[in-house]
Amino acid sequence: MVLFSGQRDGSFIFNMRAIGIEKEKNLSILRADKILLNLSIERSRGYKDRGFNEDQIYDLLNRYAVHYVVAQTDFWTDIPSMAALQNLLHDSMRFEVVQVIPVKSNYNTEDYEIVIYHNLGKVAASPEPLSLQMVGIGRTFSN
């Protein structure tokens, strides 16, 4: 399981599929904004912080079998749960940096780097069942 936290989550997921990730039956991508917030399609349409702290997020990641986190630095850190996620990722006892990827653009953008982190914790062998409320369409999905 990979957790993605960043502005261009759709592009990330599309590109992972484009390089053949669907052939890896045991690899899934989970979006940080969907588990840490109640988000109505996009931030500008409204959101509610679910109030997670660093320890709760770490427990959640380990229960959902998240081995790697791909995160845009400073993404939505004005929201407490998203700030807690970034603080957690900087804890060298829990995560190690695998690679820092600079983001280059020919226009002004907030995303300047993506960092890949490896979870050093006791990650579950398989993810526990997940239930996500999709506010924008008024449905809840479970696996």
C-alpha positions, 0 to 999 in steps of 0.5 A: 500500500502506498499513501499519496499526499499532494496536489496532483493525486490524479496525475500520480495515480494515472502515471502509476497505472500508465507504467503498468502498476495494475499488473502488481496485484498487491499494490494499491494507492490510498489518498491522504486527503480522503482518510484524514479529511471529509473532502467535498470533491476538492478543497475549495468546495469544502472540507472538514478536518477529521482531527487526527494527531501523529500517533493516530495517523501512524496507527492508521497507516500501519493498520492499512498496511502502508509501507510507503508514503509519497508526499508533496512537501508543505501540502495543505499543512494549514489543516491540522491533520495534514500538518500532523501527517507531515510532522509524522513523516519527519520523525526519523524513528518512524520514517526514512526518506527514500528519495527527494524528487524536485518538481520543475515547472515553467509557471508558478506552482506551490509544489516544489518537491515530492518526497518518498518515505519508507514506513519503519513501523510494524506494518500489518501483513494485509490492510484492514477493511477500509470505509471512506465517505465520499462527501461529493457524491454522497456515498460511502465505499468499503472493501 
